[in-house]
C-alpha cells in the first residue's frame, strides 16, 4: 500500500515544545501526531454515529408517538448500572 503525506503544519514554538515534552520514550513527534490524528478521527466518527442514533431515535418517537419520561429512563439506567456493579464484584 502506498503512503500519503499530510501537509506540513505550522505551529507556534510553544505548542511544538509542549508536544515534544509529552513524548514517550522512543516516540517521535511524527508518530505522536499520527496517533493523535487517528484518535481524533475515531472520536469524531463515534460522535457522528451518536448523533445519527439520536436523530433516528427522535424520528422513531415522532412516528410512533411513543415517548419516555426522564425519570423512567434514569431509573432504567440506574438498574443497568447496579446490575453491572454486581457482575464486577
DOTISE-632414 format. One record per residue: residue in three letters; x, y, z of N, C-alpha, C, O, CB in turn; chain; residue number from 1. Coordinates in steps of 0.2 Angstrom, whole numbers, plus 5000, padded with zeros to 4 digits. Atoms other than C-alpha are relative to their C-alpha. Last residue first. Glycine has a CB too. Example, Ala and Ser with C-alpha at 12.3 -4.5 7.8 and 13.67 -1.06 7.14 Angstrom:
# DOTISE-632414
type:n.xx:n.yy:n.zz:ca.xx:ca.yy:ca.zz:c.xx:c.yy:c.zz:o.xx:o.yy:o.zz:cb.xx:cb.yy:cb.zz:mol:seq
SER:4996:4994:4999:5068:4995:5036:4996:5005:5003:4999:5011:5004:5002:5002:4993:A:2
ALA:5004:4994:5000:5062:4978:5039:5004:5006:5000:5009:5005:5003:4995:5000:5006:A:1
This chain:
# DOTISE-632414
type:n.xx:n.yy:n.zz:ca.xx:ca.yy:ca.zz:c.xx:c.yy:c.zz:o.xx:o.yy:o.zz:cb.xx:cb.yy:cb.zz:mol:seq
UNK:4998:5001:4994:4911:4962:5211:5001:4992:5002:5003:4990:5007:4995:5002:5005:A:89
UNK:4992:4998:4999:4911:4966:5193:5002:4998:5007:5008:4998:5008:5001:5007:4998:A:88
UNK:4996:5005:5004:4894:4957:5190:5007:5001:5000:5011:4997:4999:4998:5001:4992:A:87
UNK:5001:5007:4997:4885:4966:5204:5005:4995:4996:5008:4991:4999:4993:4998:5000:A:86
UNK:4996:5000:4994:4891:4983:5198:5000:4993:5003:5006:4991:5005:4998:5005:5005:A:85
UNK:4993:5001:5003:4884:4979:5180:5005:5000:5007:5010:4997:5006:5002:5006:4996:A:84
UNK:4999:5007:5002:4867:4975:5188:5008:5000:4998:5011:4994:4999:4995:4999:4994:A:83
UNK:4999:5004:4994:4868:4992:5198:5001:4992:4998:5005:4989:5001:4993:5000:5004:A:82
UNK:4994:4999:4997:4872:5001:5182:5001:4996:5006:5006:4993:5007:5000:5008:5002:A:81
UNK:4994:5003:5004:4858:4993:5172:5007:5001:5004:5011:4997:5004:5000:5004:4993:A:80
UNK:5000:5007:5000:4846:4997:5186:5005:4997:4996:5008:4992:4999:4993:4998:4998:A:79
UNK:4998:5002:4993:4851:5015:5187:5000:4993:5001:5005:4990:5004:4996:5004:5005:A:78
UNK:4993:5000:5000:4849:5016:5168:5003:4999:5007:5009:4996:5007:5002:5007:4998:A:77
UNK:4998:5006:5003:4831:5010:5170:5008:5000:4999:5011:4995:5000:4997:5000:4992:A:76
UNK:5001:5006:4996:4828:5023:5183:5002:4994:4997:5006:4989:5000:4992:4999:5002:A:75
UNK:4995:5000:4995:4835:5037:5173:5000:4994:5005:5005:4991:5007:5000:5006:5004:A:74
UNK:4994:5002:5003:4824:5032:5158:5006:5000:5005:5010:4995:5005:5002:5005:4995:A:73
UNK:5000:5008:5001:4809:5031:5169:5006:4998:4996:5009:4993:4998:4994:4999:4995:A:72
UNK:4999:5004:4994:4813:5048:5177:5000:4993:4998:5004:4989:5001:4994:5002:5004:A:71
UNK:4993:5000:4998:4817:5057:5160:5000:4995:5006:5005:4992:5007:5002:5007:5002:A:70
UNK:4999:4994:4996:4799:5052:5154:5008:4999:5002:5011:4994:5002:4996:5000:5006:A:69
UNK:4998:5003:4993:4798:5040:5139:5002:5006:5004:5005:5011:5002:5005:4995:5000:A:68
UNK:4994:4996:4997:4790:5044:5122:5000:4998:5007:4996:4994:5010:4998:5008:5000:A:67
UNK:4998:5003:4994:4780:5034:5110:5006:5003:5003:5011:5003:5001:5002:4992:4999:A:66
UNK:5002:4996:4994:4772:5045:5097:5001:4996:5006:4997:4997:5011:4992:5001:4999:A:65
UNK:5004:5005:4996:4776:5031:5084:4996:5004:5006:4992:5001:5009:5004:4995:5003:A:64
UNK:5005:5005:5005:4782:5042:5070:4996:4996:5005:4990:4995:5003:5005:4996:4996:A:63
UNK:5005:4996:5003:4789:5056:5082:4995:4996:4996:4989:4997:4996:5003:5005:4996:A:62
UNK:5005:4998:4995:4797:5043:5093:4995:5004:4997:4989:5004:4999:5004:5004:5006:A:61
UNK:5005:5006:4998:4805:5035:5078:4995:5002:5005:4989:5000:5005:5005:4994:5002:A:60
UNK:5004:5001:5006:4812:5052:5071:4995:4994:5002:4989:4994:5000:5004:4998:4994:A:59
UNK:5005:4994:5000:4819:5056:5088:4995:4999:4995:4989:4999:4996:5004:5007:4999:A:58
UNK:5004:5001:4995:4828:5039:5089:4994:5005:5001:4988:5004:5002:5004:5000:5007:A:57
UNK:5004:5006:5002:4835:5041:5072:4995:4999:5005:4989:4997:5004:5004:4994:4998:A:56
UNK:5005:4998:5004:4841:5058:5077:4995:4995:4998:4989:4996:4997:5004:5003:4993:A:55
UNK:5005:4996:4997:4849:5051:5092:4995:5003:4995:4989:5003:4997:5004:5006:5003:A:54
UNK:5005:5004:4996:4857:5037:5083:4995:5004:5003:4989:5002:5004:5004:4996:5005:A:53
UNK:5005:5003:5004:4864:5049:5070:4995:4995:5004:4989:4995:5002:5004:4996:4995:A:52
UNK:5005:4995:5002:4871:5060:5084:4995:4997:4995:4989:4998:4995:5004:5006:4996:A:51
UNK:5004:4999:4994:4880:5045:5092:4994:5005:4998:4988:5004:4999:5004:5003:5006:A:50
UNK:5004:5006:4999:4887:5039:5075:4995:5002:5006:4989:5000:5005:5004:4994:5001:A:49
UNK:5004:5000:5006:4894:5057:5071:4995:4994:5001:4989:4995:5000:5003:4999:4994:A:48
UNK:5004:4994:4999:4902:5057:5089:4994:5000:4994:4989:5001:4996:5004:5007:5000:A:47
UNK:5005:5002:4995:4909:5040:5086:4995:5005:5002:4989:5004:5003:5004:4998:5007:A:46
UNK:5005:5006:5002:4916:5045:5070:4995:4998:5005:4989:4997:5003:5004:4994:4997:A:45
UNK:5005:4997:5004:4923:5061:5078:4995:4995:4996:4989:4997:4996:5003:5004:4994:A:44
UNK:5004:4997:4996:4932:5051:5091:4994:5004:4996:4989:5004:4998:5004:5006:5005:A:43
UNK:5005:5005:4996:4939:5039:5079:4995:5004:5004:4989:5002:5004:5005:4995:5004:A:42
UNK:5005:5002:5005:4946:5054:5068:4995:4995:5003:4989:4995:5002:5004:4996:4994:A:41
UNK:5005:4995:5001:4953:5062:5084:4995:4998:4994:4989:4999:4995:5004:5006:4998:A:40
UNK:5004:5000:4994:4962:5046:5089:4994:5005:4999:4989:5004:5001:5004:5002:5006:A:39
UNK:5005:5006:5000:4969:5043:5072:4995:5001:5005:4989:4999:5004:5005:4994:5000:A:38
UNK:5004:5000:5006:4976:5061:5071:4995:4994:5000:4989:4995:4999:5004:5001:4993:A:37
UNK:5005:4995:4998:4983:5060:5088:4995:5001:4995:4989:5001:4996:5004:5007:5002:A:36
UNK:5004:5003:4995:4992:5044:5084:4994:5004:5002:4989:5002:5002:5004:4997:5006:A:35
UNK:5004:5006:5003:4999:5051:5068:4995:4997:5005:4989:4997:5003:5004:4995:4997:A:34
UNK:5005:4996:5004:5005:5067:5078:4995:4995:4996:4989:4996:4995:5003:5005:4995:A:33
UNK:5005:4997:4995:5013:5056:5091:4995:5004:4996:4989:5003:4997:5004:5005:5004:A:32
UNK:5004:5005:4998:5022:5046:5077:4994:5002:5005:4989:5000:5005:5004:4994:5003:A:31
UNK:5004:5003:5005:5028:5061:5069:4995:4995:5002:4990:4995:5000:5005:4998:4994:A:30
UNK:5006:4995:5001:5034:5069:5085:4996:4998:4994:4990:4999:4995:5003:5007:4999:A:29
UNK:4998:4994:5004:5044:5053:5088:4994:5005:5000:4988:5003:5001:5002:4998:4993:A:28
UNK:5005:4997:5004:5042:5041:5102:5002:5006:4996:5006:5010:4999:4993:5001:5004:A:27
UNK:5000:5003:5007:5057:5032:5109:4995:5002:4995:4995:5000:4989:5000:4992:5001:A:26
UNK:4994:5002:5002:5052:5036:5127:5000:4996:4993:4996:4992:4992:5003:4995:5005:A:25
UNK:4998:5005:4996:5035:5044:5127:5007:4998:4998:5010:5000:4992:4995:4994:4999:A:24
UNK:4998:5006:5004:5033:5061:5120:5002:4995:5005:5006:4996:5009:5005:5002:4995:A:23
UNK:5004:5005:4998:5025:5074:5132:5001:4993:4996:4998:4988:4997:4993:5001:5000:A:22
UNK:4999:5002:4993:5038:5087:5131:4996:4994:5003:4997:4992:5008:4998:5006:5004:A:21
UNK:4993:5004:4999:5039:5086:5112:5001:4998:5008:5004:4993:5009:5006:5004:4998:A:20
UNK:5000:5007:5003:5021:5091:5111:5006:4996:5001:5005:4990:5003:4998:5001:4992:A:19
UNK:5005:5004:4996:5023:5106:5123:4999:4993:4998:4999:4988:5001:4993:5004:5000:A:18
UNK:4996:5001:4994:5039:5112:5114:4995:4996:5004:4997:4991:5007:5002:5006:5003:A:17
UNK:4995:5006:5002:5029:5111:5097:5004:4998:5006:5005:4992:5007:5005:5003:4995:A:16
UNK:5004:5006:5001:5015:5121:5105:5004:4994:4998:5003:4989:5001:4995:5001:4994:A:15
UNK:5002:5003:4994:5027:5134:5112:4996:4994:4999:4996:4989:5004:4996:5005:5004:A:14
UNK:4994:5004:4997:5036:5136:5095:4997:4997:5007:4999:4991:5009:5006:5004:5001:A:13
UNK:4996:4995:4996:5019:5142:5087:5006:4995:5004:5004:4989:5006:4996:5004:5006:A:12
UNK:5002:4998:4994:5013:5130:5074:5005:5004:5004:5010:5005:5002:4999:4993:5004:A:11
UNK:4996:4995:4996:5015:5127:5056:4996:5002:5006:4990:5003:5007:5000:5006:4995:A:10
UNK:5004:4997:4995:5008:5110:5050:5005:5005:5003:5010:5004:5007:4997:4996:5005:A:9
UNK:4996:4998:4995:5016:5102:5034:4995:5005:5005:4991:5008:5002:5006:5004:4998:A:8
UNK:4996:4994:5001:5003:5094:5023:5003:5002:5007:5001:5001:5012:4995:5006:4999:A:7
UNK:5005:4995:4997:4999:5076:5027:5004:5007:4999:5010:5007:5000:4997:4999:5007:A:6
UNK:4998:4995:4995:5008:5064:5016:4995:5004:5002:4990:5005:4999:5007:5004:4998:A:5
UNK:5001:4993:5002:5002:5048:5008:5003:5005:5005:5004:5003:5011:4993:5002:4998:A:4
UNK:5001:4995:4995:5008:5030:5009:4999:5007:4997:5001:5008:4992:5005:5000:5005:A:3
UNK:4997:4994:5001:5006:5017:4995:4998:5004:5006:4993:5004:5009:4999:5004:4994:A:2
UNK:5004:4994:5000:5000:5000:5000:5004:5006:5000:5009:5007:5004:4995:5000:5006:A:1
